[in-house]
Amino acid sequence: MFGDFQSWLLILLGVAALALKGYAFIDAIRVPTQAFPAAGKLTKPIWMGILGVAVLVEIAVFPAPLFLVNLLGVVGAAVYLVDVRPAVRAVGGGSRGSSTRDGPYGPW
């Protein structure tokens, strides 16, 4: 019984890690390239590489979410979502929150 619980827990952790990394990767795709240096962060190709490798490693070793390289990918995705994403959104690196009625000086 405990073995089944442990197996399900590892599968659940793997799915959560894949969701986190996938969300970060898709979000990074949507951000314009020039928003990264404008926010003082690493360039978009570097973040795409980090997050892309993290997703590929997660898929390759899916039943082992506690694998060291897999954990590093989770840390990379978390850093992107907690630090980089808000910074690039603040400099206009996302379409979320913008209205079609925005003028050159803000909404009208």
ZIKAMO-V96343 format. One record per helix or strand of 3 or more residues. SS is the DSSP state (helix for helix, strand for strand). FROM is the first residue (numbers start at 1). LEN is the number of residues. If there is no record, write none. Layout:
# ZIKAMO-V96343
SS	FROM	LEN
SS	FROM	LEN
This chain:
# ZIKAMO-V96343
helix	2	29
helix	33	6
helix	44	17
helix	68	23
